[in-house]
């Protein structure tokens, strides 16, 4: 299982892109933890 985590700060900065773009390119930081991989979004941009 992989969880994509978007912090309130990142969401606030990229909210328009997240809400309007159909496909997203997300730069991330990966944090594996006890059989679950958490992916922390750091930057978001649209692909369309």
N, C-alpha and C positions, 0 to 999 in steps of 0.2 A: 504494500500500500504506500502511496506517496501523497503527502499533504502539501498543498501550495498555500503558504501563509503570506498574507499581505497585511503589513502593519498599518495602523491608522494613519501614520505619517506618510507612508508610500501611497496608500489609497487616496488620501487627500490631494497629494501632488499629481497623481495620474488618473483621478476620478473620471474626467471627461473621456479619456482614452479607453479606460476599462468599461465604461458604460455604453460607448457608442461603436467601438470597433468589433468586428465579427471574429477576427483572429488577432492574437496578441503575441508579441515577442517579449519574453520576460527574462531579464538578467537576474541571476539568482545566486544564493549562497546555500549550499547543500549541507544538511546536518543529519547524518544517520544516527539513529537512536533506538536501541532495543527492538530491532526488526522492522522499524518504521522509518521511512526517510522523510524528513521535513525539508521542504524547499522554501527558503525565505526570499520573497521578491525584493529586489533592490531597485530595479528600473523597469518601466513598462513602455512599450511603443506599439503602435498599430502596424499590421502587415497589409492593410488594404488601402 
